[in-house]
């Protein structure tokens, strides 16, 4: 019963937001609440929701101040020199811009953190996309695809770490066979970038860029207007660069909580660039809409996950899916795990999947003579789909930074994420990462 209600809730929720019949914020709160009441949890659902909100509170604070921080840095012109250099290289060619996005995001994603990858990639490239009149959903899609390859397979990335710890496998044994899959997967991402760039090139053409008064003006009807020059603080560029570098180093080092780190970073950025109280108020207000939307989405997602976990729907859905696998398919278990990891990780958090579902899958696979290490590797191949889930906090940061609706982004990116998961599974089979007997 709980499994049926859980699958029904996910299906209705996904349909409502992708068809734009309900906003993601409202759907994340109202749909699970209604289903919890229908399942007889009316008196307990309040505590479930509060527990979910508590769990996401640090992520919400981090995203709020991260958006404000990078908004200030964009206003101050931190990324303008980089954009100018990129403009010299790409010469107004959307294909080169999108492929450049892929290269940068693949490199940044090596640290395994989605938030860092999105903030650096989008902050560096979004002004360029705007000036060129390019679709920012392409930027978001390429950044997410890059993260799905690098973060899911490296032992220090979130999904891989959870799989290694949950099943107790050796990190080196887990990772080394995955290297060819990861490298070819990176080439696949660059190829997708080429295809997306070609589409934009057909729509926009190669935009003429001319140098004038140390700025680059883009003569195109689709191009966005340049940012207001009074906001630029190029005389403080080195200070802003040093502040951002320190912020990223401490973030990767992990000695301070990320939420606190960005709160302090935002305060410093505001004082350095806009010391006037009136200027500070204007800058906060200018970015408040975007920051508030993302933060509200994260808290709403907390209600969703709190109810999913509190009602035990997650466990019931996992058990029901496992029970559907016939014994005759036991030898194909690594492939089954790889394929089912896509829907599993879309409807539940990585923690719920890797620490709740994966051990059950590994134990079942062992009864068919399948090595646990293959199950661990197979479990990370569906991560491109997982990152589209409304339960992933960094996804809200990404769509918030490009100022697009989650449903619009999911419709645009889904096919690329799905194809990438399928390609990863095929590569894993061809390279011997997973097998069937």
ZAPA-421982 format. One line per 2 residues: number of its first residue (from 1); their letters; for each residue x, y, z of N, C-alpha, C. Coordinates in steps of 0.001 Angstrom, whole numbers, plus 500000, padded with zeros to 6 digits. Layout:
# residues N
NUM> a> X,Y,Z,X,Y,Z,X,Y,Z; ...
# end
This chain:
# residues 437
1> xx> 500833,498788,500000,500000,500000,500000,500873,501270,500000; 501857,501299,500904,502729,502473,500972,503514,502657,499680
3> xx> 503945,501543,499082,504702,501629,497832,503843,502215,496724; 502612,501758,496619,501693,502264,495591,501457,503753,495787
5> xx> 501241,504147,497036,501013,505564,497326,502269,506383,497018; 503426,505827,497321,504675,506532,497042,504899,506754,495561
7> xx> 504718,505692,494776,504891,505826,493322,503846,506771,492734; 502633,506700,493249,501573,507597,492765,501912,509047,493077
9> xx> 502436,509272,494274,502811,510630,494674,503900,511181,493766; 504928,510378,493499,506022,510821,492634,505510,511107,491228
11> xx> 504658,510223,490709,504137,510390,489352,503294,511655,489233; 502416,511875,490203,501554,513065,490167,502388,514334,490329
13> xx> 503329,514297,491254,504199,515450,491476,504971,515811,490206; 505592,514802,489584,506382,515046,488374,505510,515572,487244
15> xx> 504328,514988,487090,503412,515440,486033,502995,516896,486253; 502675,517246,487475,502188,518597,487766,503246,519669,487495
17> xx> 504495,519404,487879,505500,520454,487683,505989,520497,486236; 506055,519350,485567,506535,519351,484188,505475,519870,483220
19> xx> 504197,519739,483604,503118,520278,482770,502760,521700,483168; 503453,522230,484190,503244,523595,484688,501837,523815,485241
21> xx> 501221,522756,485741,499926,522898,486396,500075,523325,487850; 501280,523195,488358,501560,523613,489733,503034,523998,489822
23> xx> 503342,525013,490590,504733,525433,490733,505485,524420,491584; 506809,524268,491370,507570,523304,492162,507462,523536,493669
25> xx> 507472,524805,494097,507409,525097,495531,506116,524556,496132; 505001,524843,495467,503699,524401,495978,503591,522877,495919
27> xx> 504010,522293,494788,503894,520836,494625,504734,520082,495656; 505934,520581,495946,506807,519917,496914,506198,519882,498313
29> xx> 505351,520843,498630,504748,520893,499955,503366,520230,500012; 502521,520562,499058,501122,520143,499128,500919,518677,498755
31> xx> 501556,518222,497680,501327,516847,497210,501720,515810,498261; 502946,515861,498825,503273,514865,499854,502396,514988,501107
33> xx> 502000,516210,501457,501122,516394,502614,499793,515680,502417; 499206,515844,501231,497923,515187,500938,498063,513668,500983
35> xx> 499140,513157,500417,499328,511708,500412,499592,511169,501815; 500308,511931,502635,500567,511505,504010,499257,511413,504792
37> xx> 498379,512381,504588,497076,512372,505265,496237,511191,504782; 496260,510935,503456,495517,509799,502899,496024,508464,503436
39> xx> 497315,508411,503763,497911,507176,504290,497711,507034,505798; 497034,508003,506418,496723,507897,507839,497770,508482,508764
41> xx> 498623,509385,508240,499671,509986,509068,499344,511439,509439; 498061,511770,509489,497649,513148,509729,498185,513755,511005
43> xx> 498265,512962,512067,498729,513502,513354,500250,513543,513459; 500933,512774,512617,502394,512679,512703,503111,513487,511636
45> xx> 502369,513925,510616,503015,514529,509448,503711,515846,509787; 503226,516551,510799,503854,517812,511178,505290,517615,511624
47> xx> 505521,516608,512457,506881,516305,512921,507759,515835,511767; 507182,515077,510832,507941,514609,509662,508422,515794,508831
49> xx> 507528,516737,508599,507883,517914,507796,508946,518744,508493; 508787,518927,509810,509762,519719,510559,511136,519061,510529
51> xx> 511180,517742,510633,512449,517022,510584,513122,517206,509224; 512316,517158,508155,512857,517372,506816,513402,518783,506633
53> xx> 512686,519764,507190,513137,521157,507096,514443,521347,507859; 514568,520714,509027,515806,520808,509804,516996,520251,509022
55> xx> 516768,519166,508299,517856,518531,507560,518376,519405,506429; 517474,520166,505795,517908,520974,504646,518286,522396,505030
57> xx> 518082,522782,506290,518340,524163,506709,519766,524630,506399; 520811,523827,506704,522166,524281,506356,522360,524487,504853
59> xx> 521767,523595,504036,521872,523746,502578,521163,525009,502114; 520007,525299,502698,519256,526490,502324,520049,527756,502646
61> xx> 520659,527796,503833,521471,528957,504214,522664,529116,503277; 523302,527996,502946,524456,528046,502050,524063,528582,500676
63> xx> 522964,528073,500115,522536,528507,498788,522128,529977,498788; 521450,530414,499835,521031,531807,499930,522225,532750,499852
65> xx> 523235,532504,500677,524377,533426,500729,525360,533191,499583; 525381,531982,499020,526224,531737,497846,525708,532530,496651
67> xx> 524391,532538,496470,523796,533309,495368,524070,534790,495551; 523908,535282,496765,524169,536694,497033,525643,537031,496812
69> xx> 526538,536127,497248,527975,536381,497102,528366,536488,495635; 527983,535497,494852,528389,535518,493446,527644,536589,492659
71> xx> 526456,536951,493132,525769,538083,492515,526563,539365,492682; 527106,539561,493868,527943,540728,494137,529203,540695,493271
73> xx> 529819,539532,493148,531040,539409,492360,530792,539671,490865; 529660,539241,490380,529317,539520,488976,529083,541012,488783
75> xx> 528368,541627,489734,528133,543075,489670,529457,543838,489666; 530394,543393,490500,531670,544100,490650,532623,543859,489484
77> xx> 532308,542870,488624,533124,542631,487430,534257,541644,487616; 534147,540756,488625,535218,539791,488861,535484,538923,487632
79> xx> 534423,538548,486927,534574,537619,485810,534715,538313,484455; 534687,539635,484434,534777,540355,483160,536079,540088,482399
81> xx> 537257,540084,483064,538488,539780,482319,538465,538383,481691; 537906,537413,482429,537808,536063,481884,536891,536042,480663
83> xx> 535777,536754,480773,534841,536811,479653,535492,537454,478437; 536262,538507,478678,536946,539192,477580,537919,538252,476869
85> xx> 538675,537461,477662,539611,536505,477066,538875,535422,476288; 537765,534961,476862,536975,533931,476175,536427,534473,474863
87> xx> 535972,535736,474888,535446,536354,473669,536512,536426,472585; 537755,536683,472996,538849,536723,472018,539051,535356,471369
89> xx> 538898,534305,472190,539145,532950,471692,537985,532452,470838; 536753,532614,471335,535602,532013,470647,535137,532852,469467
91> xx> 535447,534159,469476,535091,535054,468377,533603,534975,468023; 532767,534915,469050,531326,534949,468819,530742,533646,468318
93> xx> 531475,532535,468427,531003,531243,467936,530351,530462,469082; 529014,530236,469039,528332,529499,470115,528876,528092,470324
95> xx> 529342,527445,469258,529882,526087,469391,531090,526089,470317; 532008,527021,470109,533201,527100,470946,532849,527477,472378
97> xx> 531838,528317,472540,531437,528739,473882,530900,527557,474679; 530018,526765,474068,529432,525629,474782,530497,524567,475061
99> xx> 531372,524325,474108,532440,523349,474340,533409,523851,475414; 533660,525146,475444,534480,525726,476507,533827,525564,477860
101> xx> 532493,525683,477896,531740,525452,479128,531969,524035,479628; 531936,523076,478695,532123,521672,479063,533514,521426,479640
103> xx> 534524,521981,478997,535903,521771,479461,536089,522339,480873; 535611,523578,481085,535754,524194,482405,534995,523409,483466
105> xx> 533739,523053,483188,532928,522367,484194,533458,520969,484495; 534009,520287,483483,534602,518969,483729,535804,519083,484663
107> xx> 536605,520113,484466,537781,520305,485316,537377,520678,486738; 536440,521613,486854,536010,522053,488183,535312,520922,488926
109> xx> 534551,520096,488197,533785,519014,488823,534660,517914,489394; 535952,517954,489097,536863,516955,489653,536906,516997,491182
111> xx> 536513,518140,491771,536523,518206,493234,535335,517458,493834; 534390,517039,492969,533281,516203,493418,532122,516947,494036
113> xx> 532192,518269,494107,531140,519041,494768,530277,519774,493749; 528967,519519,493780,528058,520134,492826,527933,521630,492998
115> xx> 527851,522072,494239,527694,523497,494501,528860,524297,493935; 530079,523842,494210,531265,524535,493703,531289,524538,492179
117> xx> 530991,523394,491581,530992,523284,490117,530027,524269,489485; 528810,524321,490003,527801,525206,489428,528141,526677,489639
119> xx> 528608,526994,490832,528878,528399,491134,530003,528940,490259; 531077,528164,490120,532215,528640,489329,531864,528673,487843
121> xx> 531281,527600,487333,530980,527516,485899,529940,528543,485474; 528841,528609,486208,527763,529528,485826,528194,530974,486026
123> xx> 528886,531258,487125,529333,532632,487363,530274,533105,486262; 531122,532200,485768,532086,532576,484734,531435,532733,483365
125> xx> 530446,531886,483054,529922,531844,481689,528566,532521,481491; 527774,532655,482557,526427,533197,482367,526418,534599,481762
127> xx> 527286,535517,482219,527297,536837,481570,527594,536752,480073; 528465,535826,479684,528791,535643,478268,527584,535110,477502
129> xx> 526892,534126,478088,525688,533593,477438,524640,534697,477255; 524509,535528,478280,523534,536619,478198,523909,537607,477101
131> xx> 525180,537956,477051,525627,538929,476049,525497,538376,474634; 525652,537064,474498,525544,536435,473187,524102,536123,472810
133> xx> 523181,536219,473774,521792,535867,473508,521567,534367,473463; 522463,533594,474096,522363,532133,474077,521444,531636,475189
135> xx> 520898,530447,474990,519972,529843,475940,520736,529400,477190; 520456,529978,478363,521188,529592,479578,520909,528167,480033
137> xx> 519813,527561,479535,519536,526164,479873,520625,525244,479331; 521269,525649,478242,522389,524874,477707,523552,524901,478690
139> xx> 523838,526065,479231,524895,526207,480230,524618,525309,481430; 523370,525335,481926,523005,524524,483080,523111,523034,482776
141> xx> 522696,522636,481581,522726,521222,481203,524153,520706,481103; 525021,521465,480473,526413,521038,480312,527104,520952,481673
143> xx> 526836,521915,482551,527440,521891,483888,526987,520660,484667; 525696,520338,484583,525174,519179,485306,525695,517870,484725
145> xx> 525789,517782,483403,526330,516582,482764,527775,516345,483207; 528551,517411,483246,529948,517291,483668,530048,516788,485103
147> xx> 529210,517346,485967,529216,516916,487368,528821,515449,487482; 527849,515020,486675,527362,513639,486766,528441,512633,486409
149> xx> 529375,513028,485569,530471,512133,485193,531555,512124,486268; 532017,513298,486638,533172,513402,487531,532825,513080,488985
151> xx> 531750,513620,489485,531406,513434,490889,530962,512007,491191; 530274,511370,490247,529710,510054,490534,530761,508951,490574
153> xx> 531878,509135,489886,532846,508041,489755,534110,508218,490590; 534497,509441,490881,535697,509647,491689,535418,509264,493148
155> xx> 536339,508581,493819,536087,508100,495190,535791,509200,496197; 536203,510430,495882,535935,511543,496802,534613,512248,496464
157> xx> 533955,511822,495378,532653,512383,495037,531568,511788,495920; 530476,512489,496069,529414,512057,496980,528859,510667,496723
159> xx> 528373,510360,495512,527783,509039,495250,528786,507903,495428; 529985,508075,494873,530998,507020,494978,531380,506776,496431
161> xx> 531554,507830,497196,531914,507691,498607,530854,506897,499355; 529588,507223,499083,528494,506509,499757,528471,505031,499373
163> xx> 528688,504744,498080,528693,503347,497625,529836,502569,498258; 531011,503195,498325,532194,502536,498899,531988,502250,500385
165> xx> 531488,503251,501106,531287,503093,502548,530160,502110,502832; 529067,502223,502098,527897,501384,502346,528192,499907,502149
167> xx> 528952,499581,501104,529217,498171,500787,530586,497701,501270; 531379,498613,501816,532670,498236,502369,533663,497738,501338
169> xx> 533668,498342,500156,534590,497914,499095,535834,498792,499106; 536881,498315,498440,538139,499059,498385,538027,500214,497379
171> xx> 538368,501444,497773,538226,502600,496867,539031,502448,495576; 540239,501923,495685,541067,501758,494483,540458,500732,493542
173> xx> 539998,499618,494090,539366,498577,493280,538091,499098,492633; 537398,499987,493340,536180,500592,492801,536501,501533,491649
175> xx> 537514,502385,491833,537728,503511,490926,538550,503182,489684; 539639,502461,489830,540563,502257,488712,539879,501683,487471
177> xx> 539050,500641,487588,538373,500137,486390,537391,501140,485773; 536956,502116,486575,536002,503116,486072,536663,504235,485278
179> xx> 537996,504352,485358,538691,505469,484712,538410,505543,483206; 538517,504420,482439,538194,504515,481004,536758,504978,480748
181> xx> 535824,504479,481547,534421,504902,481399,534290,506393,481666; 534986,506874,482701,534911,508288,483051,535518,509162,481956
183> xx> 536660,508758,481415,537322,509550,480376,536502,509580,479082; 535998,508416,478678,535172,508388,477465,533868,509135,477711
185> xx> 533359,509039,478944,532161,509798,479299,532397,511297,479184; 533584,511755,479569,533920,513177,479440,533942,513595,477971
187> xx> 534478,512725,477116,534471,513011,475674,533037,513082,475163; 532188,512192,475685,530765,512211,475320,530117,513553,475690
189> xx> 530467,514088,476859,529917,515380,477291,530360,516488,476332; 531613,516450,475922,532113,517451,474974,531391,517313,473630
191> xx> 531093,516082,473236,530345,515847,471989,528926,516413,472093; 528270,516174,473230,526939,516762,473448,527021,518281,473379
193> xx> 528080,518836,473966,528272,520291,473937,528394,520788,472500; 529094,520028,471691,529224,520378,470272,527852,520400,469602
195> xx> 527018,519385,469876,525676,519323,469283,524812,520502,469744; 524858,520792,471036,524068,521910,471563,524572,523234,471006
197> xx> 525897,523352,470861,526470,524567,470292,526077,524760,468836; 526018,523660,468097,525610,523748,466686,524178,524240,466564
199> xx> 523313,523783,467475,521917,524249,467455,521843,525755,467697; 522618,526215,468677,522633,527650,468958,523260,528425,467809
201> xx> 524251,527850,467167,524901,528511,466038,523921,528704,464880; 523076,527707,464659,522067,527828,463603,521048,528916,463937
203> xx> 520736,529027,465247,519733,530010,465670,520284,531432,465666; 521532,531587,466143,522105,532919,466309,523090,533313,465220
205> xx> 523768,532305,464663,524879,532608,463774,526102,532981,464595; 527187,533330,463927,528395,533800,464619,528265,535291,464833
207> xx> 528249,535704,466106,527997,537102,466439,529265,537926,466256; 529137,539058,465587,530278,539963,465385,530636,540628,466701
209> xx> 531895,540533,467097,532359,541176,468330,533496,542116,467987; 533388,543365,468397,534408,544349,468105,534909,544972,469394
211> xx> 536196,545317,469405,536772,545939,470591,536561,547444,470530; 536097,547997,471643,535838,549426,471676,535892,549911,473114
213> xx> 536803,550839,473372,536933,551428,474707,537096,550369,475803; 537967,549378,475497,538300,548323,476450,537135,547392,476761
215> xx> 536003,547555,476102,534872,546650,476306,534555,545957,474987; 533820,544865,475078,533385,544184,473872,531875,544351,473740
217> xx> 531458,544966,472644,530042,545147,472394,529584,544105,471395; 528469,543501,471657,527968,542446,470793,526767,542973,470028
219> xx> 526905,543034,468703,525861,543583,467875,524942,542456,467426; 523907,542228,468197,522944,541178,467896,521628,541535,468559
221> xx> 520529,541276,467890,519228,541589,468462,518961,540755,469712; 519523,539538,469725,519263,538653,470847,520154,538942,472045
223> xx> 521223,539678,471843,522192,539865,472921,521625,540743,474022; 521972,540387,475262,521529,541191,476397,522400,542432,476510
225> xx> 521873,543450,477147,522647,544672,477323,523736,544450,478358; 524826,545193,478226,525933,545068,479167,525518,545570,480547
227> xx> 526140,544986,481573,525824,545393,482933,526149,546878,483135; 525442,547461,484080,525624,548874,484375,527061,549129,484833
229> xx> 527767,550056,484169,529160,550327,484522,529339,550896,485928; 528388,551678,486451,528586,552194,487810,528755,551106,488871
231> xx> 528295,549890,488588,528428,548814,489563,529805,548172,489541; 530536,548353,488449,531844,547711,488316,532832,548256,489342
233> xx> 533680,547342,489845,534710,547718,490806,536039,547102,490360; 536473,547486,489159,537682,546880,488610,538939,547271,489390
235> xx> 538882,548397,490111,540023,548788,490932,540194,547860,492140; 539173,547067,492423,539250,546120,493537,539229,544665,493031
237> xx> 539571,544502,491756,539495,543184,491139,540389,542173,491849; 541618,542558,492170,542543,541633,492827,542049,541249,494223
239> xx> 541437,542182,494903,540886,541879,496231,539753,540862,496107; 538883,541077,495124,537774,540156,494914,538266,538767,494504
241> xx> 539291,538737,493659,539852,537455,493236,540457,536720,494429; 541206,537441,495266,541825,536834,496447,540753,536328,497413
243> xx> 539711,537121,497609,538628,536720,498514,537945,535450,498012; 537684,535397,496699,537027,534223,496117,537930,533003,496187
245> xx> 539220,533191,495934,540169,532075,496002,540232,531505,497421; 540298,532396,498410,540331,531953,499809,539050,531194,500146
247> xx> 537937,531721,499661,536638,531092,499908,536608,529672,499350; 537088,529507,498110,537084,528187,497470,538048,527222,498157
249> xx> 539204,527726,498578,540198,526866,499249,539644,526356,500575; 539074,527255,501356,538510,526856,502647,537326,525918,502447
251> xx> 536546,526166,501385,535407,525315,501084,535860,523884,500790; 536858,523745,499911,537364,522413,499555,538062,521762,500748
253> xx> 538758,522576,501533,539469,522085,502712,538490,521525,503746; 537327,522165,503832,536274,521665,504702,536446,521967,506171
255> xx> 537212,523001,506507,537449,523291,507933,536312,524112,508550; 535506,524774,507726,534339,525508,508196,533093,524985,507505
257> xx> 531940,525059,508170,530684,524711,507486,530472,525636,506287; 530005,525066,505179,529874,525849,503944,528890,526998,504110
259> xx> 527801,526760,504843,526797,527812,505017,527396,529021,505724; 528156,528785,506788,528807,529873,507534,529853,530555,506665
261> xx> 530562,529777,505886,531620,530302,505025,531069,531342,504049; 529941,531027,503404,529379,531966,502434,528711,533165,503102
263> xx> 528219,532985,504289,527672,534133,505019,528769,535164,505269; 529927,534679,505751,531051,535575,506021,531595,536158,504715
265> xx> 531704,535311,503680,532191,535779,502383,531309,536856,501793; 530000,536676,501930,529068,537683,501413,529238,539006,502146
267> xx> 529379,538940,503474,529561,540164,504246,530828,540900,503837; 531913,540161,503637,533181,540779,503218,533054,541385,501821
269> xx> 532428,540646,500900,532269,541130,499521,531458,542418,499476; 530433,542482,500306,529576,543664,500329,530344,544872,500867
271> xx> 531110,544686,501925,531866,545793,502511,532960,546288,501572; 533639,545353,500907,534754,545719,500033,534271,546497,498818
273> xx> 533181,546046,498206,532748,546619,496927,531707,547721,497048; 530852,547624,498027,529777,548616,498161,529655,549029,499626
275> xx> 530581,549856,500097,530606,550207,501520,529420,551048,501981; 528800,551782,501054,527659,552617,501429,526463,551750,501819
277> xx> 525769,552132,502891,524604,551372,503344,523514,551343,502275; 523363,552449,501554,522354,552508,500495,522715,551561,499350
279> xx> 524001,551529,498987,524449,550623,497931,524257,549164,498349; 524572,548865,499596,524405,547497,500073,522945,547063,500006
281> xx> 522061,547961,500402,520639,547647,500346,520192,547397,498915; 520668,548219,497972,520296,548065,496562,520794,546737,496000
283> xx> 522034,546358,496340,522594,545107,495826,521851,543897,496383; 521510,543935,497674,520776,542820,498276,519400,542684,497637
285> xx> 518717,543819,497470,517381,543788,496863,517440,543276,495435; 518484,543648,494696,518576,543254,493291,518718,541740,493123
287> xx> 519305,541075,494106,519494,539625,494014,518545,538847,494920; 517701,539569,495662,516856,538909,496659,515839,537964,496028
289> xx> 515272,538360,494892,514246,537525,494266,514773,536152,493909; 515922,536124,493267,516534,534860,492877,516900,534014,494096
291> xx> 517529,534659,495087,517965,533944,496284,516777,533399,497073; 515709,534183,497179,514540,533754,497938,513854,532562,497276
293> xx> 513763,532589,495954,513115,531489,495226,513846,530178,495459; 515162,530212,495342,515956,528995,495531,515844,528495,496965
295> xx> 515938,529395,497931,515859,529005,499339,514506,528395,499665; 513440,529005,499150,512092,528482,499384,511939,527085,498792
297> xx> 512525,526863,497619,512472,525547,496986,513177,524486,497834; 514296,524846,498409,515041,523893,499238,514241,523527,500489
299> xx> 513632,524510,501138,512818,524206,502314,511596,523359,501934; 511013,523650,500776,509882,522838,500302,510324,521408,500029
301> xx> 511521,521257,499456,512063,519920,499217,512295,519184,500539; 512626,519920,501593,512790,519313,502903,511494,518689,503403
303> xx> 510375,519363,503151,509071,518802,503519,508818,517515,502744; 509133,517540,501452,508940,516378,500587,509738,515177,501100
305> xx> 511038,515381,501341,511884,514271,501790,511532,513832,503208; 511127,514783,504044,510738,514433,505410,509541,513507,505432
307> xx> 508571,513780,504568,507382,512924,504499,507716,511580,503851; 508535,511599,502810,508932,510340,502165,509601,509400,503161
309> xx> 510504,509958,503965,511233,509137,504931,510361,508777,506127; 509640,509764,506644,508850,509544,507850,507733,508535,507680
311> xx> 507102,508503,506509,506017,507555,506245,506526,506179,505827; 507850,506044,505637,508483,504795,505180,508131,504456,503734
313> xx> 507669,505447,502973,507350,505194,501575,508597,504797,500782; 509732,505422,501113,510977,505141,500393,511343,503663,500492
315> xx> 511330,503130,501704,511663,501725,501894,510689,500798,501202; 509410,501139,501259,508385,500302,500624,508547,500284,499113
317> xx> 508861,501439,498522,509063,501494,497070,510275,500675,496655; 511336,500782,497430,512555,500038,497108,512311,498532,497167
319> xx> 511664,498085,498239,511396,496652,498397,510512,496124,497280; 509500,496893,496909,508583,496441,495851,509288,496304,494513
321> xx> 510191,497227,494226,510920,497143,492959,511875,495949,492948; 512525,495722,494057,513452,494581,494144,512694,493268,493969
323> xx> 511507,493185,494560,510712,491961,494473,510204,491682,493066; 510218,492717,492203,509750,492528,490834,510776,491810,489955
325> xx> 512025,491741,490419,513082,491143,489611,512975,489619,489675; 512692,488955,488547,512580,487481,488560,513940,486806,488717
327> xx> 513927,485604,489253,515175,484865,489474,515939,484628,488186; 515231,484519,487063,515889,484234,485787,516809,485359,485338
329> xx> 516592,486545,485902,517419,487691,485530,518553,487938,486523; 518758,487005,487413,519768,487186,488452,521160,487427,487912
331> xx> 521507,486764,486798,522847,486939,486236,523047,488317,485620; 521946,489023,485365,522016,490377,484796,521923,491442,485879
333> xx> 522159,491038,487136,521888,491934,488250,522672,493254,488192; 523957,493261,487820,524652,494557,487725,523984,495519,486751
335> xx> 523518,494989,485619,522817,495844,484648,521502,496340,485239; 520807,495450,485945,519539,495833,486574,519763,496945,487595
337> xx> 520823,496800,488390,521137,497839,489384,521451,499160,488695; 522225,499107,487604,522592,500327,486876,521357,501021,486319
339> xx> 520457,500246,485722,519251,500826,485114,518296,501348,486181; 518069,500554,487226,517126,500985,488263,517676,502113,489124
341> xx> 518991,502333,489085,519544,503449,489864,519015,504785,489356; 518600,504828,488089,518047,506077,487557,516748,506464,488257
343> xx> 515700,505604,488229,514478,506007,488946,514647,506023,490457; 515435,505072,491004,515642,505034,492450,516204,506355,492965
345> xx> 517283,506815,492340,517939,508016,492851,517205,509295,492466; 516249,509198,491536,515433,510375,491224,514400,510621,492313
347> xx> 513831,509529,492856,512742,509674,493823,513225,509674,495263; 514529,509489,495496,515026,509517,496864,516419,510136,496897
349> xx> 516818,510536,498074,518140,511145,498228,519226,510090,498062; 520455,510549,497803,521571,509611,497707,521781,508842,499007
351> xx> 521593,509519,500125,521752,508840,501411,520760,507688,501551; 519502,507955,501197,518470,506921,501301,518769,505751,500378
353> xx> 519251,506049,499181,519518,504983,498214,520748,504171,498601; 521857,504862,498856,523119,504143,499071,523197,503452,500433
355> xx> 522540,504012,501442,522615,503388,502756,521383,502542,503090; 520296,502745,502319,519086,501976,502577,518806,500898,501552
357> xx> 518907,501247,500275,518530,500334,499202,519709,499502,498699; 520859,500144,498504,521998,499459,497885,522451,498213,498653
359> xx> 522524,498233,499991,522907,497002,500693,521961,495835,500418; 520668,496148,500274,519694,495098,499954,519965,494538,498561
361> xx> 520249,495443,497613,520562,495010,496252,521837,494162,496223; 522847,494590,496977,524119,493854,496997,523942,492462,497603
363> xx> 523127,492375,498649,522881,491080,499277,522132,490154,498330; 521157,490706,497611,520415,489908,496629,521339,489453,495515
365> xx> 522219,490358,495051,523147,490016,493970,524100,488900,494393; 524524,488931,495654,525453,487907,496146,524853,486511,496040
367> xx> 523535,486414,496199,522883,485107,496094,522928,484563,494679; 523169,485441,493713,523319,485020,492319,524790,484911,491912
369> xx> 525686,485077,492867,527108,484971,492584,527726,486212,491978; 527064,487352,492140,527571,488610,491585,528451,489304,492634
371> xx> 529634,489754,492224,530577,490411,493133,530016,491761,493604; 530196,492045,494877,529691,493294,495461,530290,494523,494786
373> xx> 531548,494445,494363,532206,495599,493744,531496,496021,492466; 530937,495065,491728,530203,495401,490512,528917,496137,490833
375> xx> 528276,495748,491907,527046,496429,492328,527363,497864,492744; 528490,498051,493437,528900,499395,493839,529130,500278,492618
377> xx> 529841,499746,491622,530103,500531,490405,528819,500803,489641; 527974,499782,489536,526728,499940,488779,525824,501011,489385
379> xx> 525893,501150,490701,524977,502064,491388,525204,503526,491061; 526399,503879,490548,526692,505291,490277,526393,505682,488825
381> xx> 525993,504728,488000,525831,505012,486575,524535,505755,486255; 523623,505820,487189,522367,506543,486955,522358,507945,487525
383> xx> 523521,508441,487946,523598,509752,488585,523160,510927,487703; 523323,510876,486371,522803,511997,485571,521313,512253,485798
385> xx> 520530,511181,485952,519100,511334,486218,518877,511826,487650; 519671,511324,488576,519526,511750,489971,519663,513263,490114
387> xx> 520599,513854,489396,520848,515283,489549,519681,516137,489077; 518767,515565,488277,517566,516291,487850,516489,516301,488924
389> xx> 516673,515497,489960,515645,515345,490984,515423,516638,491761; 514185,516935,492111,513911,518105,492958,514384,517907,494388
391> xx> 514944,516748,494695,515455,516481,496034,516933,516835,496172; 517554,517294,495089,518976,517651,495098,519104,519159,495300
393> xx> 519697,519566,496417,519765,520990,496760,520535,521792,495715; 521647,521249,495222,522470,522004,494273,521744,522254,492953
395> xx> 520739,521417,492631,519961,521626,491403,519181,522935,491490; 518677,523249,492673,517968,524510,492849,518911,525699,492702
397> xx> 520144,525521,493171,521140,526563,492969,521371,526787,491477; 521497,525699,490734,521772,525789,489302,520656,526496,488552
399> xx> 519412,526066,488750,518303,526693,488021,518079,528116,488498; 518393,528361,489776,518268,529723,490291,519288,530658,489673
401> xx> 520515,530179,489501,521564,531023,488943,521302,531372,487476; 520681,530451,486727,520366,530757,485325,518968,531350,485193
403> xx> 518289,531537,486351,516985,532202,486399,515946,531512,485512; 515823,530196,485701,514843,529421,484950,514027,528552,485897
405> xx> 512856,528128,485437,511969,527284,486219,512472,525841,486199; 512309,525132,487320,512780,523752,487415,512123,522861,486362
407> xx> 510810,523028,486165,510119,522216,485167,510642,522444,483765; 510904,523703,483426,511479,524010,482107,512836,523344,481938
409> xx> 513631,523413,482994,514965,522824,482918,514890,521309,482778; 513997,520668,483545,513872,519217,483467,513442,518775,482067
411> xx> 512505,519498,481478,512051,519150,480121,513199,519294,479121; 513993,520337,479272,515092,520584,478335,516216,519564,478502
413> xx> 516549,519240,479750,517757,518462,480018,517533,516956,480098; 516293,516519,480273,516060,515104,480571,516648,514168,479523
415> xx> 516413,514440,478257,516885,513503,477233,518406,513383,477234; 519097,514506,477498,520549,514468,477520,521057,513685,478735
417> xx> 520372,513855,479871,520745,513103,481075,520473,511613,480885; 519326,511294,480299,518968,509895,480085,519943,509220,479124
419> xx> 520219,509874,477999,521156,509297,477033,522544,509107,477651; 522939,510066,478499,524245,509961,479145,524296,508760,480088
421> xx> 523233,508525,480844,523187,507350,481712,523289,506058,480898; 522563,506002,479785,522597,504816,478934,524004,504617,478352
423> xx> 524623,505711,477913,525983,505631,477373,526953,505123,478442; 526821,505618,479668,527694,505183,480755,527529,503691,481036
425> xx> 526292,503217,481005,526035,501791,481240,526672,500942,480137; 526504,501390,478893,527100,500660,477762,528633,500661,477869
427> xx> 529192,501818,478187,530650,501900,478350,531132,500995,479479; 530376,500972,480568,530754,500129,481703,530757,498650,481317
429> xx> 529805,498257,480486,529761,496869,480006,530929,496572,479077; 531207,497499,478175,532272,497286,477196,533651,497258,477842
431> xx> 533829,498026,478899,535138,498096,479561,535276,497104,480709; 534231,496332,480960,534301,495323,482012,534066,495827,483415
433> xx> 533594,497057,483550,533303,497624,484868,532179,496833,485541; 531157,496515,484754,530101,495609,485206,529979,494507,484152
435> xx> 529349,493413,484501,529276,492294,483571,527955,491562,483726; 527716,490659,482815,526583,489733,482957,527097,488341,482598
437> x> 526491,487363,483214,527004,485999,483045,526003,485150,482269
# end
